[in-house]
Amino acid sequence: MRFLLLLLPAGTAPVGSTAAYDDALRRAGILLAHDRLDGGAARVRFGPGGAVVAEPPPLQAASAVGGYWMIQARSRDEAVEWARRCPAAPGDAVEVHPLEAASS
């Protein structure tokens, strides 16, 4: 099963180095993708007149996603165990989301 681990930082300070964590996921053979988010976002809103592109409001630290990892794990419990190993700062959170296979 594929899982998305979302890093939700509590503060505005950058998250510490995740290089060792990334390497551990890679060595375990479960890392599919990972990145930190950059600030150049755009928001596309849909309404009766079609899609409108705008600058999103400034991110609120408590609701901003700092980055993500996509992993392949045997179970939700295994994915949660990997999330528990993340080198996050006190107050940060990592959400574990199972991913559905895209239908063709």
Secondary structure, 3 states (H helix, E strand, C coil): CEEEEEEECCCCCCCCCCHHHHHHHHHCCCEEEEEECCCCCCEEEEECCEEEEECCCCCCCCCCCCEEEEEECCCHHHHHHHHHCCCCCCCCEEEEEECCCCCC
